[in-house]
Amino acid sequence: MFKSIITYCKDSYQELAHRTTWPTRKELTHSAIVVLVASIVIALVVFAEDKVFYTLMQAIYPNS
């Protein structure tokens, strides 16, 4: 059992160290900016939907 775990760990290390293609700094920066912009856009859309829904509820139930 321990032999198979050790073999798995060695194979995993070999794959990470030698077979994995890591992104360049430029690619990583670009991806991070895309994620940041998309997150901000989604947050603004949700905020706008919330304000519209709140305004509609205030119009329907004015004294609540």
PyMOL commands that place a pseudoatom at each C-alpha (Angstrom):
pseudoatom trace, name=CA, resn=MET, resi=1, chain=A, elem=C, hetatm=0, pos=[0.000, 0.000, 0.000]
pseudoatom trace, name=CA, resn=PHE, resi=2, chain=A, elem=C, hetatm=0, pos=[2.739, 2.471, 0.932]
pseudoatom trace, name=CA, resn=LYS, resi=3, chain=A, elem=C, hetatm=0, pos=[4.654, 1.602, -2.213]
pseudoatom trace, name=CA, resn=SER, resi=4, chain=A, elem=C, hetatm=0, pos=[1.732, 2.690, -4.396]
pseudoatom trace, name=CA, resn=ILE, resi=5, chain=A, elem=C, hetatm=0, pos=[1.394, 5.964, -2.453]
pseudoatom trace, name=CA, resn=ILE, resi=6, chain=A, elem=C, hetatm=0, pos=[5.111, 6.682, -2.863]
pseudoatom trace, name=CA, resn=THR, resi=7, chain=A, elem=C, hetatm=0, pos=[4.917, 5.863, -6.573]
pseudoatom trace, name=CA, resn=TYR, resi=8, chain=A, elem=C, hetatm=0, pos=[1.933, 8.172, -6.951]
pseudoatom trace, name=CA, resn=CYS, resi=9, chain=A, elem=C, hetatm=0, pos=[3.765, 11.015, -5.186]
pseudoatom trace, name=CA, resn=LYS, resi=10, chain=A, elem=C, hetatm=0, pos=[6.888, 10.541, -7.336]
pseudoatom trace, name=CA, resn=ASP, resi=11, chain=A, elem=C, hetatm=0, pos=[4.834, 10.481, -10.537]
pseudoatom trace, name=CA, resn=SER, resi=12, chain=A, elem=C, hetatm=0, pos=[2.905, 13.570, -9.469]
pseudoatom trace, name=CA, resn=TYR, resi=13, chain=A, elem=C, hetatm=0, pos=[6.132, 15.434, -8.735]
pseudoatom trace, name=CA, resn=GLN, resi=14, chain=A, elem=C, hetatm=0, pos=[7.620, 14.428, -12.105]
pseudoatom trace, name=CA, resn=GLU, resi=15, chain=A, elem=C, hetatm=0, pos=[4.527, 15.670, -13.897]
pseudoatom trace, name=CA, resn=LEU, resi=16, chain=A, elem=C, hetatm=0, pos=[4.480, 18.991, -12.059]
pseudoatom trace, name=CA, resn=ALA, resi=17, chain=A, elem=C, hetatm=0, pos=[8.202, 19.589, -12.365]
pseudoatom trace, name=CA, resn=HIS, resi=18, chain=A, elem=C, hetatm=0, pos=[8.874, 18.424, -15.918]
pseudoatom trace, name=CA, resn=ARG, resi=19, chain=A, elem=C, hetatm=0, pos=[5.713, 17.938, -17.975]
pseudoatom trace, name=CA, resn=THR, resi=20, chain=A, elem=C, hetatm=0, pos=[3.563, 20.891, -16.930]
pseudoatom trace, name=CA, resn=THR, resi=21, chain=A, elem=C, hetatm=0, pos=[3.607, 24.002, -19.102]
pseudoatom trace, name=CA, resn=TRP, resi=22, chain=A, elem=C, hetatm=0, pos=[3.387, 26.967, -16.756]
pseudoatom trace, name=CA, resn=PRO, resi=23, chain=A, elem=C, hetatm=0, pos=[2.065, 30.314, -18.029]
pseudoatom trace, name=CA, resn=THR, resi=24, chain=A, elem=C, hetatm=0, pos=[4.465, 33.164, -18.591]
pseudoatom trace, name=CA, resn=ARG, resi=25, chain=A, elem=C, hetatm=0, pos=[4.309, 36.247, -16.397]
pseudoatom trace, name=CA, resn=LYS, resi=26, chain=A, elem=C, hetatm=0, pos=[2.618, 38.170, -19.230]
pseudoatom trace, name=CA, resn=GLU, resi=27, chain=A, elem=C, hetatm=0, pos=[-0.050, 35.468, -19.719]
pseudoatom trace, name=CA, resn=LEU, resi=28, chain=A, elem=C, hetatm=0, pos=[-0.676, 35.265, -15.998]
pseudoatom trace, name=CA, resn=THR, resi=29, chain=A, elem=C, hetatm=0, pos=[-1.014, 39.047, -15.688]
pseudoatom trace, name=CA, resn=HIS, resi=30, chain=A, elem=C, hetatm=0, pos=[-3.418, 39.139, -18.640]
pseudoatom trace, name=CA, resn=SER, resi=31, chain=A, elem=C, hetatm=0, pos=[-5.559, 36.366, -17.154]
pseudoatom trace, name=CA, resn=ALA, resi=32, chain=A, elem=C, hetatm=0, pos=[-5.638, 38.084, -13.764]
pseudoatom trace, name=CA, resn=ILE, resi=33, chain=A, elem=C, hetatm=0, pos=[-6.781, 41.356, -15.364]
pseudoatom trace, name=CA, resn=VAL, resi=34, chain=A, elem=C, hetatm=0, pos=[-9.527, 39.536, -17.297]
pseudoatom trace, name=CA, resn=VAL, resi=35, chain=A, elem=C, hetatm=0, pos=[-10.772, 37.906, -14.094]
pseudoatom trace, name=CA, resn=LEU, resi=36, chain=A, elem=C, hetatm=0, pos=[-10.676, 41.220, -12.217]
pseudoatom trace, name=CA, resn=VAL, resi=37, chain=A, elem=C, hetatm=0, pos=[-12.605, 43.088, -14.926]
pseudoatom trace, name=CA, resn=ALA, resi=38, chain=A, elem=C, hetatm=0, pos=[-15.174, 40.298, -15.251]
pseudoatom trace, name=CA, resn=SER, resi=39, chain=A, elem=C, hetatm=0, pos=[-15.676, 40.249, -11.471]
pseudoatom trace, name=CA, resn=ILE, resi=40, chain=A, elem=C, hetatm=0, pos=[-16.221, 44.005, -11.379]
pseudoatom trace, name=CA, resn=VAL, resi=41, chain=A, elem=C, hetatm=0, pos=[-18.681, 43.870, -14.287]
pseudoatom trace, name=CA, resn=ILE, resi=42, chain=A, elem=C, hetatm=0, pos=[-20.661, 41.058, -12.666]
pseudoatom trace, name=CA, resn=ALA, resi=43, chain=A, elem=C, hetatm=0, pos=[-20.704, 42.915, -9.335]
pseudoatom trace, name=CA, resn=LEU, resi=44, chain=A, elem=C, hetatm=0, pos=[-22.019, 46.061, -11.042]
pseudoatom trace, name=CA, resn=VAL, resi=45, chain=A, elem=C, hetatm=0, pos=[-24.732, 44.100, -12.872]
pseudoatom trace, name=CA, resn=VAL, resi=46, chain=A, elem=C, hetatm=0, pos=[-25.869, 42.456, -9.631]
pseudoatom trace, name=CA, resn=PHE, resi=47, chain=A, elem=C, hetatm=0, pos=[-25.821, 45.844, -7.873]
pseudoatom trace, name=CA, resn=ALA, resi=48, chain=A, elem=C, hetatm=0, pos=[-27.961, 47.389, -10.637]
pseudoatom trace, name=CA, resn=GLU, resi=49, chain=A, elem=C, hetatm=0, pos=[-30.426, 44.486, -10.560]
pseudoatom trace, name=CA, resn=ASP, resi=50, chain=A, elem=C, hetatm=0, pos=[-30.673, 44.812, -6.785]
pseudoatom trace, name=CA, resn=LYS, resi=51, chain=A, elem=C, hetatm=0, pos=[-31.406, 48.546, -7.016]
pseudoatom trace, name=CA, resn=VAL, resi=52, chain=A, elem=C, hetatm=0, pos=[-34.058, 47.992, -9.692]
pseudoatom trace, name=CA, resn=PHE, resi=53, chain=A, elem=C, hetatm=0, pos=[-35.694, 45.201, -7.688]
pseudoatom trace, name=CA, resn=TYR, resi=54, chain=A, elem=C, hetatm=0, pos=[-35.592, 47.331, -4.515]
pseudoatom trace, name=CA, resn=THR, resi=55, chain=A, elem=C, hetatm=0, pos=[-37.200, 50.269, -6.343]
pseudoatom trace, name=CA, resn=LEU, resi=56, chain=A, elem=C, hetatm=0, pos=[-39.937, 48.029, -7.749]
pseudoatom trace, name=CA, resn=MET, resi=57, chain=A, elem=C, hetatm=0, pos=[-40.664, 46.569, -4.323]
pseudoatom trace, name=CA, resn=GLN, resi=58, chain=A, elem=C, hetatm=0, pos=[-40.850, 50.056, -2.828]
pseudoatom trace, name=CA, resn=ALA, resi=59, chain=A, elem=C, hetatm=0, pos=[-43.345, 51.025, -5.544]
pseudoatom trace, name=CA, resn=ILE, resi=60, chain=A, elem=C, hetatm=0, pos=[-45.473, 47.928, -4.954]
pseudoatom trace, name=CA, resn=TYR, resi=61, chain=A, elem=C, hetatm=0, pos=[-45.265, 48.030, -1.136]
pseudoatom trace, name=CA, resn=PRO, resi=62, chain=A, elem=C, hetatm=0, pos=[-44.744, 51.714, -0.260]
pseudoatom trace, name=CA, resn=ASN, resi=63, chain=A, elem=C, hetatm=0, pos=[-45.363, 51.518, 3.510]
pseudoatom trace, name=CA, resn=SER, resi=64, chain=A, elem=C, hetatm=0, pos=[-43.288, 48.427, 4.301]
for i in range(1, 64): cmd.bond("trace and resi %d" % i, "trace and resi %d" % (i + 1))
show_as sticks, trace
zoom trace
